């Protein structure tokens, strides 16, 4: 299966109900695509449902799941996967992504828990990803996640991540902020991690802000502005792999829409700079 990188392009923004009316009234020219959690939109009808349909008819969208719990030992919720498939078909959405984590154990845990970095877990989660792809009849993208403990660790994070996506034959949702957060919390080199990512599998990327609890402890909140080292890491990713679609995540402490659009503009500025750089080098 080929990568899904070409299904979307440019700079994106996570769609939130808090600013849905503003975007419908005056769509920002700098936003090329939007992302939604299907769990939050599948049940909607009425006015919100019509507004969402209005958006998906005009703009490119991707789905980013929250509750598939791909690493859980609970049975895979195949009915939910089929609901996502119908939702994507209804709205013309071409790409689905999920976290390399789990959020259920006999019921939902309401948090993204780390999968043990073990060979047994690689086989388990890769088989579940392959099953999701069979049901959806398309490749999905798996996101590298932030984590604060590594129970039963047999290998490092990048070795585990690469083994999963290779065995599952899936795409990658590259979360640049998560690489930075984990590099501080677990004491590894963020650029070395980035260089080891299978760049040919990157479908798109996330960039976000975090909270600094201490100099050596960061919390992935999606509730603050993106900081300079994370922007620089995004630029390094473009240098290594070319420019790929990149989306701004903001889930908490959501500022006025103008502030979000400013950060989306920063994504575009970095993309344009590296696109120009690559063009000049290949000329």
C-alpha positions in Angstrom: 0.0 0.0 0.0 1.3 3.5 -0.9 1.5 6.4 1.6 -1.5 8.7 2.0 0.7 11.9 2.0 -0.8 13.2 -1.2 -4.4 13.1 0.0 -4.0 16.5 1.8 -1.5 19.3 1.5 -0.2 22.4 3.2 -1.1 23.6 6.7 -4.1 22.4 8.8 -6.0 23.2 11.9 -7.9 21.0 14.4 -11.6 22.0 14.1 -13.2 22.9 17.4 -16.9 23.8 18.0 -15.7 26.9 19.8 -14.8 28.6 16.6 -16.9 26.7 14.0 -19.3 29.6 13.4 -16.4 32.0 12.8 -14.8 29.7 10.2 -18.1 29.1 8.4 -18.6 32.9 8.2 -15.1 33.7 7.1 -12.9 30.7 6.2 -9.2 31.4 6.8 -7.3 31.4 3.6 -4.2 30.0 5.3 -5.9 26.7 6.4 -5.7 24.0 3.7 -7.3 21.2 5.7 -9.0 20.4 9.0 -8.9 17.5 11.4 -11.7 16.1 13.6 -12.1 13.3 16.1 -14.8 11.1 14.6 -16.1 10.2 18.1 -17.1 13.9 18.6 -18.9 14.3 15.3 -20.5 10.9 14.3 -23.5 11.3 16.7 -24.3 14.9 15.7 -27.4 15.9 13.8 -29.4 19.1 13.7 -27.7 22.5 13.2 -24.2 21.2 14.1 -24.6 18.3 11.8 -25.6 20.6 8.9 -22.7 23.0 9.7 -20.3 20.1 9.7 -21.6 18.9 6.3 -21.2 22.5 5.0 -17.6 22.3 6.0 -16.8 18.9 4.6 -18.3 19.8 1.3 -15.9 22.8 1.0 -12.7 21.7 2.6 -10.4 18.7 2.9 -10.7 16.8 6.2 -8.8 14.1 8.1 -10.1 12.0 11.0 -7.9 11.6 14.1 -9.3 8.9 16.5 -9.4 9.1 20.3 -10.9 5.8 21.5 -9.9 3.0 19.2 -7.5 1.8 21.9 -5.3 0.1 19.3 -2.9 -1.3 21.9 -5.5 -2.7 24.3 -6.0 -6.4 25.1 -9.7 -5.8 25.0 -11.4 -7.0 21.8 -11.1 -4.6 19.0 -14.3 -2.5 18.6 -14.9 -3.5 15.0 -18.4 -1.9 15.0 -16.8 1.5 15.8 -14.4 1.0 13.0 -17.3 0.4 10.6 -19.0 3.5 11.9 -15.9 5.5 11.2 -15.8 4.0 7.7 -19.4 5.1 7.0 -18.7 8.6 8.5 -15.6 9.0 6.3 -17.5 7.9 3.2 -20.4 10.2 4.0 -18.2 13.2 4.3 -15.6 12.4 1.6 -12.8 12.1 4.2 -9.8 10.1 2.9 -7.5 9.6 5.9 -7.8 8.2 9.4 -5.2 8.3 12.1 -4.9 7.0 15.6 -2.4 7.0 18.6 0.1 4.2 19.3 -1.4 3.7 22.8 -4.4 2.3 24.5 -7.3 3.8 26.5 -9.3 0.9 27.7 -9.0 -2.2 29.9 -12.5 -3.6 30.7 -13.8 -0.1 30.1 -12.5 3.3 29.0 -9.6 4.8 31.0 -10.1 8.4 29.6 -6.4 8.7 29.1 -3.8 7.5 26.5 -1.7 4.9 28.2 1.8 3.7 27.0 2.1 0.3 25.3 5.0 -1.7 26.7 8.0 -1.6 24.3 8.2 -5.4 23.9 8.4 -7.8 21.0 5.1 -9.4 22.1 3.4 -6.0 22.0 4.7 -5.3 18.5 3.0 -8.4 17.1 -0.2 -7.7 19.1 -0.7 -4.1 18.0 0.5 -4.6 14.4 -2.1 -7.3 14.0 -4.8 -5.0 15.3 -3.7 -2.2 13.0 -3.8 -4.5 10.0 -7.4 -5.6 11.0 -8.5 -1.9 11.1 -7.0 -1.4 7.7 -8.8 -4.4 6.4 -12.1 -3.1 7.7 -11.6 0.4 6.4 -10.1 -0.9 3.1 -7.4 1.7 3.3 -4.1 2.4 5.1 -4.2 4.4 8.3 -1.6 6.6 10.0 -0.3 5.8 13.5 1.0 8.6 15.8 4.0 8.5 18.0 2.7 9.5 21.4 4.0 11.2 24.5 4.4 8.9 27.5 5.6 9.4 31.1 6.5 5.8 32.1 7.8 2.8 30.1 6.7 -0.4 31.9 8.3 -3.7 30.8 10.6 -1.9 28.4 12.7 -4.3 26.2 13.7 -1.7 23.6 13.8 2.0 23.0 10.8 4.0 21.7 12.0 4.5 18.2 12.8 0.8 17.7 9.4 -0.2 19.0 7.6 2.5 16.9 9.4 1.5 13.7 8.8 -2.2 14.2 5.1 -1.6 14.7 4.6 0.5 11.5 6.7 -1.9 9.5 4.9 -5.0 10.6 1.5 -3.4 10.2 2.4 -1.7 6.9 0.7 1.5 8.0 1.5 5.2 7.6 2.9 7.6 10.2 1.3 10.6 11.8 4.4 12.4 13.0 3.8 14.4 16.2 6.8 16.8 16.4 5.9 18.1 19.8 5.7 14.5 21.2 9.2 13.9 20.0 10.4 17.0 21.8 8.5 16.3 25.0 9.7 12.7 25.2 13.3 13.7 24.5 13.3 16.0 27.5 11.4 13.6 29.8 13.4 10.5 28.8 16.7 12.0 28.0 17.2 11.2 24.3 18.2 13.2 21.3 15.2 14.5 19.5 16.9 15.0 16.2 18.3 11.4 16.3 14.8 10.1 16.9 13.5 12.2 14.0 16.3 10.9 11.7 15.3 7.3 12.5 11.6 7.8 11.5 10.6 6.1 8.2 10.1 9.3 6.4 8.5 7.7 3.3 5.6 6.6 5.5 4.7 10.1 6.8 1.2 11.0 5.9 1.0 14.2 7.8 2.2 15.8 11.1 1.0 17.4 14.3 2.6 20.3 16.0 1.4 21.6 19.4 2.3 23.3 22.6 3.1 21.8 26.0 3.4 22.7 29.7 6.8 22.9 31.4 6.4 21.4 34.9 10.2 21.4 35.5 13.3 21.7 33.4 13.4 18.0 32.9 9.6 17.3 32.9 7.2 18.5 30.2 3.5 17.7 29.9 1.9 17.3 26.5 -1.2 19.5 27.0 -2.0 21.0 23.6 -2.9 24.0 25.7 -0.1 26.5 24.9 1.6 28.2 22.0 4.3 26.1 20.1 7.8 27.0 21.3 10.8 27.8 19.2 12.6 24.4 19.7 9.6 22.6 18.4 9.3 24.9 15.4 13.0 24.2 14.7 12.4 20.5 15.0 9.6 20.8 12.4 12.0 22.6 10.1 14.6 19.8 10.5 11.9 17.2 9.6 11.2 19.1 6.3 14.9 19.2 5.7 15.2 15.5 6.1 12.0 14.3 4.4 10.7 17.2 2.3 7.6 19.3 3.1 4.6 17.2 4.3 1.1 18.3 5.5 1.3 19.7 9.0 -1.6 20.5 11.4 -1.8 22.7 14.5 -3.4 21.0 17.5 -5.0 23.1 20.3 -7.3 21.3 22.7 -7.2 23.4 25.9 -7.0 27.1 26.7 -8.1 27.8 23.2 -7.2 31.4 22.3 -9.1 33.6 19.8 -9.2 32.2 16.3 -6.8 34.9 15.0 -4.0 33.6 17.3 -4.5 30.1 16.0 -4.4 31.3 12.4 -1.2 33.1 13.2 0.4 29.8 14.3 -1.0 28.1 11.2 0.7 30.9 9.2 4.0 30.0 10.9 3.6 26.4 9.6 3.1 27.8 6.1 6.1 30.1 6.4 8.4 27.2 7.4 6.9 25.0 4.7 7.4 27.7 2.0 11.0 28.3 3.2 11.9 24.6 3.0 10.0 24.2 -0.3 12.1 27.0 -1.8 15.3 25.6 -0.3 14.6 22.1 -1.8 13.7 23.7 -5.2 16.9 25.7 -5.3 19.0 22.7 -4.4 17.5 20.5 -7.1 17.8 23.2 -9.8 
